[in-house]
Amino acid sequence: MPTVRVTQEIHNYLFRGGVQAVITRVLVTGIAVFLAVMTVPGIEVDSVPAGIAAILVLVFLNLLVRPILFVLTLPLIVLSLGLFLIVVNALLLEFTAYLVKGFTVTGFWPAVVGAVVISLATTILNAWTTEPRLVEPHAFPQQRAPRIISPDE
């Protein structure tokens, strides 16, 4: 059986910020999916375990599959000025419904509206829960004052 070796770069990408960041990501996605289920007709959850499974699958898909879809659809994203990302998120939501029994999305348009609700909710909650990133002062080298060279020297 082949073994999977996780390199340091992949580990840092998946778990940057530590376990607390992973838990925060799952909770934020959970709240966003809950809001989508409550507000969007056509997105339904049959039970709490199905909802938890849908949240975990959606976090996993956003973490691993979404970057690949982003690269593959980059020309469409650029041409649509970023609006095609809503379609990518809707497809991920539909795929989550396909994978999780008890989590249903009845069509493409409920998936689009749900993707918008989830995107807005995660954006607001991530802005509220994460600390702002500061630019390191040493990222920009200090400029020296120009030295005037006189022709007499």
C-alpha positions as protocol buffer text, in pm:
chain_id: "A"
residue {
  index: 1
  type: MET
  ca { x: 0 y: 0 z: 0 }
}
residue {
  index: 2
  type: PRO
  ca { x: 149 y: 338 z: -97 }
}
residue {
  index: 3
  type: THR
  ca { x: 217 y: 583 z: 180 }
}
residue {
  index: 4
  type: VAL
  ca { x: 124 y: 948 z: 170 }
}
residue {
  index: 5
  type: ARG
  ca { x: 402 y: 1183 z: 268 }
}
residue {
  index: 6
  type: VAL
  ca { x: 297 y: 1529 z: 370 }
}
residue {
  index: 7
  type: THR
  ca { x: 565 y: 1783 z: 296 }
}
residue {
  index: 8
  type: GLN
  ca { x: 623 y: 2082 z: 519 }
}
residue {
  index: 9
  type: GLU
  ca { x: 477 y: 2319 z: 257 }
}
residue {
  index: 10
  type: ILE
  ca { x: 152 y: 2123 z: 233 }
}
residue {
  index: 11
  type: HIS
  ca { x: 132 y: 2098 z: 611 }
}
residue {
  index: 12
  type: ASN
  ca { x: 186 y: 2473 z: 647 }
}
residue {
  index: 13
  type: TYR
  ca { x: -80 y: 2542 z: 383 }
}
residue {
  index: 14
  type: LEU
  ca { x: -337 y: 2315 z: 544 }
}
residue {
  index: 15
  type: PHE
  ca { x: -268 y: 2410 z: 904 }
}
residue {
  index: 16
  type: ARG
  ca { x: -136 y: 2765 z: 889 }
}
residue {
  index: 17
  type: GLY
  ca { x: -234 y: 2934 z: 1209 }
}
residue {
  index: 18
  type: GLY
  ca { x: -244 y: 2604 z: 1396 }
}
residue {
  index: 19
  type: VAL
  ca { x: -533 y: 2392 z: 1511 }
}
residue {
  index: 20
  type: GLN
  ca { x: -721 y: 2699 z: 1631 }
}
residue {
  index: 21
  type: ALA
  ca { x: -733 y: 2834 z: 1275 }
}
residue {
  index: 22
  type: VAL
  ca { x: -867 y: 2501 z: 1145 }
}
residue {
  index: 23
  type: ILE
  ca { x: -1136 y: 2494 z: 1414 }
}
residue {
  index: 24
  type: THR
  ca { x: -1224 y: 2856 z: 1337 }
}
residue {
  index: 25
  type: ARG
  ca { x: -1252 y: 2775 z: 966 }
}
residue {
  index: 26
  type: VAL
  ca { x: -1486 y: 2483 z: 1039 }
}
residue {
  index: 27
  type: LEU
  ca { x: -1702 y: 2690 z: 1276 }
}
residue {
  index: 28
  type: VAL
  ca { x: -1724 y: 2984 z: 1033 }
}
residue {
  index: 29
  type: THR
  ca { x: -1823 y: 2751 z: 750 }
}
residue {
  index: 30
  type: GLY
  ca { x: -2073 y: 2582 z: 980 }
}
residue {
  index: 31
  type: ILE
  ca { x: -2242 y: 2910 z: 1066 }
}
residue {
  index: 32
  type: ALA
  ca { x: -2247 y: 3010 z: 699 }
}
residue {
  index: 33
  type: VAL
  ca { x: -2401 y: 2679 z: 588 }
}
residue {
  index: 34
  type: PHE
  ca { x: -2657 y: 2707 z: 869 }
}
residue {
  index: 35
  type: LEU
  ca { x: -2752 y: 3055 z: 743 }
}
residue {
  index: 36
  type: ALA
  ca { x: -2783 y: 2923 z: 388 }
}
residue {
  index: 37
  type: VAL
  ca { x: -3005 y: 2634 z: 500 }
}
residue {
  index: 38
  type: MET
  ca { x: -3227 y: 2872 z: 698 }
}
residue {
  index: 39
  type: THR
  ca { x: -3259 y: 3143 z: 431 }
}
residue {
  index: 40
  type: VAL
  ca { x: -3237 y: 2975 z: 90 }
}
residue {
  index: 41
  type: PRO
  ca { x: -3534 y: 2769 z: -26 }
}
residue {
  index: 42
  type: GLY
  ca { x: -3400 y: 2460 z: -198 }
}
residue {
  index: 43
  type: ILE
  ca { x: -3114 y: 2387 z: 43 }
}
residue {
  index: 44
  type: GLU
  ca { x: -3218 y: 2140 z: 311 }
}
residue {
  index: 45
  type: VAL
  ca { x: -3059 y: 1926 z: 581 }
}
residue {
  index: 46
  type: ASP
  ca { x: -3240 y: 1619 z: 713 }
}
residue {
  index: 47
  type: SER
  ca { x: -3049 y: 1577 z: 1040 }
}
residue {
  index: 48
  type: VAL
  ca { x: -2774 y: 1726 z: 1254 }
}
residue {
  index: 49
  type: PRO
  ca { x: -2518 y: 1456 z: 1158 }
}
residue {
  index: 50
  type: ALA
  ca { x: -2589 y: 1524 z: 790 }
}
residue {
  index: 51
  type: GLY
  ca { x: -2535 y: 1895 z: 851 }
}
residue {
  index: 52
  type: ILE
  ca { x: -2205 y: 1832 z: 1030 }
}
residue {
  index: 53
  type: ALA
  ca { x: -2094 y: 1600 z: 750 }
}
residue {
  index: 54
  type: ALA
  ca { x: -2188 y: 1862 z: 490 }
}
residue {
  index: 55
  type: ILE
  ca { x: -1986 y: 2126 z: 675 }
}
residue {
  index: 56
  type: LEU
  ca { x: -1679 y: 1903 z: 698 }
}
residue {
  index: 57
  type: VAL
  ca { x: -1702 y: 1797 z: 333 }
}
residue {
  index: 58
  type: LEU
  ca { x: -1746 y: 2159 z: 221 }
}
residue {
  index: 59
  type: VAL
  ca { x: -1442 y: 2268 z: 426 }
}
residue {
  index: 60
  type: PHE
  ca { x: -1240 y: 1985 z: 271 }
}
residue {
  index: 61
  type: LEU
  ca { x: -1354 y: 2074 z: -82 }
}
residue {
  index: 62
  type: ASN
  ca { x: -1282 y: 2444 z: -29 }
}
residue {
  index: 63
  type: LEU
  ca { x: -937 y: 2357 z: 102 }
}
residue {
  index: 64
  type: LEU
  ca { x: -827 y: 2111 z: -165 }
}
residue {
  index: 65
  type: VAL
  ca { x: -1055 y: 2120 z: -471 }
}
residue {
  index: 66
  type: ARG
  ca { x: -1137 y: 2492 z: -493 }
}
residue {
  index: 67
  type: PRO
  ca { x: -776 y: 2602 z: -564 }
}
residue {
  index: 68
  type: ILE
  ca { x: -759 y: 2354 z: -852 }
}
residue {
  index: 69
  type: LEU
  ca { x: -1092 y: 2474 z: -993 }
}
residue {
  index: 70
  type: PHE
  ca { x: -973 y: 2833 z: -948 }
}
residue {
  index: 71
  type: VAL
  ca { x: -666 y: 2772 z: -1163 }
}
residue {
  index: 72
  type: LEU
  ca { x: -861 y: 2579 z: -1427 }
}
residue {
  index: 73
  type: THR
  ca { x: -1130 y: 2846 z: -1458 }
}
residue {
  index: 74
  type: LEU
  ca { x: -901 y: 3148 z: -1421 }
}
residue {
  index: 75
  type: PRO
  ca { x: -969 y: 3281 z: -1774 }
}
residue {
  index: 76
  type: LEU
  ca { x: -1345 y: 3276 z: -1709 }
}
residue {
  index: 77
  type: ILE
  ca { x: -1295 y: 3436 z: -1368 }
}
residue {
  index: 78
  type: VAL
  ca { x: -1090 y: 3717 z: -1523 }
}
residue {
  index: 79
  type: LEU
  ca { x: -1336 y: 3770 z: -1811 }
}
residue {
  index: 80
  type: SER
  ca { x: -1631 y: 3786 z: -1571 }
}
residue {
  index: 81
  type: LEU
  ca { x: -1443 y: 4013 z: -1328 }
}
residue {
  index: 82
  type: GLY
  ca { x: -1462 y: 3750 z: -1057 }
}
residue {
  index: 83
  type: LEU
  ca { x: -1831 y: 3667 z: -1087 }
}
residue {
  index: 84
  type: PHE
  ca { x: -1754 y: 3316 z: -1213 }
}
residue {
  index: 85
  type: LEU
  ca { x: -1627 y: 3237 z: -862 }
}
residue {
  index: 86
  type: ILE
  ca { x: -1992 y: 3225 z: -759 }
}
residue {
  index: 87
  type: VAL
  ca { x: -2046 y: 2948 z: -1014 }
}
residue {
  index: 88
  type: VAL
  ca { x: -1739 y: 2762 z: -882 }
}
residue {
  index: 89
  type: ASN
  ca { x: -1873 y: 2790 z: -527 }
}
residue {
  index: 90
  type: ALA
  ca { x: -2218 y: 2676 z: -643 }
}
residue {
  index: 91
  type: LEU
  ca { x: -2063 y: 2370 z: -809 }
}
residue {
  index: 92
  type: LEU
  ca { x: -1878 y: 2287 z: -486 }
}
residue {
  index: 93
  type: LEU
  ca { x: -2206 y: 2319 z: -295 }
}
residue {
  index: 94
  type: GLU
  ca { x: -2378 y: 2088 z: -546 }
}
residue {
  index: 95
  type: PHE
  ca { x: -2091 y: 1839 z: -518 }
}
residue {
  index: 96
  type: THR
  ca { x: -2122 y: 1850 z: -139 }
}
residue {
  index: 97
  type: ALA
  ca { x: -2492 y: 1769 z: -172 }
}
residue {
  index: 98
  type: TYR
  ca { x: -2402 y: 1481 z: -404 }
}
residue {
  index: 99
  type: LEU
  ca { x: -2152 y: 1338 z: -153 }
}
residue {
  index: 100
  type: VAL
  ca { x: -2351 y: 1382 z: 170 }
}
residue {
  index: 101
  type: LYS
  ca { x: -2674 y: 1191 z: 220 }
}
residue {
  index: 102
  type: GLY
  ca { x: -2930 y: 1409 z: 395 }
}
residue {
  index: 103
  type: PHE
  ca { x: -2795 y: 1737 z: 256 }
}
residue {
  index: 104
  type: THR
  ca { x: -2990 y: 1837 z: -54 }
}
residue {
  index: 105
  type: VAL
  ca { x: -2967 y: 2121 z: -300 }
}
residue {
  index: 106
  type: THR
  ca { x: -3266 y: 2109 z: -535 }
}
residue {
  index: 107
  type: GLY
  ca { x: -3114 y: 2286 z: -834 }
}
residue {
  index: 108
  type: PHE
  ca { x: -2852 y: 2514 z: -978 }
}
residue {
  index: 109
  type: TRP
  ca { x: -3013 y: 2845 z: -879 }
}
residue {
  index: 110
  type: PRO
  ca { x: -3057 y: 2751 z: -513 }
}
residue {
  index: 111
  type: ALA
  ca { x: -2690 y: 2647 z: -523 }
}
residue {
  index: 112
  type: VAL
  ca { x: -2594 y: 2988 z: -667 }
}
residue {
  index: 113
  type: VAL
  ca { x: -2794 y: 3177 z: -404 }
}
residue {
  index: 114
  type: GLY
  ca { x: -2657 y: 2948 z: -133 }
}
residue {
  index: 115
  type: ALA
  ca { x: -2303 y: 3006 z: -259 }
}
residue {
  index: 116
  type: VAL
  ca { x: -2357 y: 3383 z: -238 }
}
residue {
  index: 117
  type: VAL
  ca { x: -2498 y: 3355 z: 116 }
}
residue {
  index: 118
  type: ILE
  ca { x: -2213 y: 3128 z: 227 }
}
residue {
  index: 119
  type: SER
  ca { x: -1951 y: 3352 z: 65 }
}
residue {
  index: 120
  type: LEU
  ca { x: -2089 y: 3668 z: 225 }
}
residue {
  index: 121
  type: ALA
  ca { x: -2125 y: 3504 z: 565 }
}
residue {
  index: 122
  type: THR
  ca { x: -1774 y: 3357 z: 562 }
}
residue {
  index: 123
  type: THR
  ca { x: -1626 y: 3688 z: 447 }
}
residue {
  index: 124
  type: ILE
  ca { x: -1794 y: 3878 z: 729 }
}
residue {
  index: 125
  type: LEU
  ca { x: -1719 y: 3614 z: 993 }
}
residue {
  index: 126
  type: ASN
  ca { x: -1356 y: 3575 z: 882 }
}
residue {
  index: 127
  type: ALA
  ca { x: -1308 y: 3951 z: 900 }
}
residue {
  index: 128
  type: TRP
  ca { x: -1454 y: 3946 z: 1249 }
}
residue {
  index: 129
  type: THR
  ca { x: -1262 y: 3644 z: 1382 }
}
residue {
  index: 130
  type: THR
  ca { x: -916 y: 3685 z: 1230 }
}
residue {
  index: 131
  type: GLU
  ca { x: -664 y: 3941 z: 1336 }
}
residue {
  index: 132
  type: PRO
  ca { x: -555 y: 4188 z: 1072 }
}
residue {
  index: 133
  type: ARG
  ca { x: -231 y: 4114 z: 897 }
}
residue {
  index: 134
  type: LEU
  ca { x: 27 y: 4384 z: 934 }
}
residue {
  index: 135
  type: VAL
  ca { x: 297 y: 4456 z: 683 }
}
residue {
  index: 136
  type: GLU
  ca { x: 638 y: 4380 z: 828 }
}
residue {
  index: 137
  type: PRO
  ca { x: 849 y: 4696 z: 852 }
}
residue {
  index: 138
  type: HIS
  ca { x: 1154 y: 4517 z: 718 }
}
residue {
  index: 139
  type: ALA
  ca { x: 966 y: 4414 z: 406 }
}
residue {
  index: 140
  type: PHE
  ca { x: 1056 y: 4748 z: 251 }
}
residue {
  index: 141
  type: PRO
  ca { x: 1425 y: 4835 z: 267 }
}
residue {
  index: 142
  type: GLN
  ca { x: 1509 y: 5177 z: 398 }
}
residue {
  index: 143
  type: GLN
  ca { x: 1597 y: 5424 z: 130 }
}
residue {
  index: 144
  type: ARG
  ca { x: 1916 y: 5617 z: 179 }
}
residue {
  index: 145
  type: ALA
  ca { x: 1916 y: 5984 z: 108 }
}
residue {
  index: 146
  type: PRO
  ca { x: 2077 y: 6058 z: -225 }
}
residue {
  index: 147
  type: ARG
  ca { x: 2436 y: 6169 z: -196 }
}
residue {
  index: 148
  type: ILE
  ca { x: 2529 y: 6463 z: -410 }
}
residue {
  index: 149
  type: ILE
  ca { x: 2873 y: 6433 z: -555 }
}
residue {
  index: 150
  type: SER
  ca { x: 3031 y: 6764 z: -630 }
}
residue {
  index: 151
  type: PRO
  ca { x: 3272 y: 6791 z: -920 }
}
residue {
  index: 152
  type: ASP
  ca { x: 3531 y: 6955 z: -691 }
}
residue {
  index: 153
  type: GLU
  ca { x: 3601 y: 6637 z: -495 }
}
